Amino acid sequence: MIGKDIMRSMIEWRIRLFVDGACPICQYELRWLRFLDRGRGRIVFEDISDASFEASRFGLDHNRVTRYLHGVLPDGRYVRSMEAFRHAYAAVGWGWLLAPTSWPGLQQSFDAGYRVFAQIRYWLRRRATCKCNSGR
């Protein structure tokens, strides 16, 4: 029989996010969410850029998981794009911040905006890389 403390720690997480650890923009968001989580373990992060990451282990397609933010909830449901962000922020107690992104009339705009961002994030990532001689 599993002890209550162990069982509670096993179900504390609210979402498992699949993030691109090689993307500076994604790293910034990851650090921010970790800060907001304050060590409670409400969000579990999987780095999709890690060579050992296998999307199929989670029932995901590697090409799709690299295009948009994906997450899995404790009940096994998958969420992606803005919905994954909404769940992540709700998990750390900041759901109010992204609540307007789910309001009728606004949700489609925010979802479309995220899709555009997701398409250009690789371009943005290249722009964020230093082009100076000093390497800073």
Protein Blocks (a to p, Z undefined) as FASTA:
>chain_A
ZZfklmmmmmmpmbdcdddfkbmklmmmmmmmmmmnnonopaccddfkbmklcfklnopa
fklmmmpccdddfkopacehjllmmmmmmmnopmmmmmmmmgghjlmmmmmmmmmmmmmm
mmmmmmmpccbfnoZZ
